[in-house]
Amino acid sequence: MLFDIRTIVGALLGCYGVILVITGLVHDTAAEEAKTGGVDINIWAGIGMAVVGLLFLVWARLRPVVVPPTSETPVTGDDSAPSE
């Protein structure tokens, strides 16, 4: 499950979302709110990214990648043509 792309994307979105929420809580100036019309966009974008990241992780957990079974013929590593 570690190398599933959904796990990596979910973890990155979750981390960035938490960073944005913390930034919105700690560093919220009146000038920044004036740019966005009175909305603390860092908090809302962070919450959205964290939710989407969590959805990716839940998706990867509920529907894991299924590796098809291998064939029953043994692999010998001999690529030469069969002799007749």
Buried (B, 14 or more C-beta within 10 A) or exposed (E): EEEBEBBEBBBEBBEBBBBBBEBBEEEEEEEBEEEEEEEBBBBBBBBEBBEBBBBBBEBBEEEEEEEEEEEEEEEEEEEEEEEE
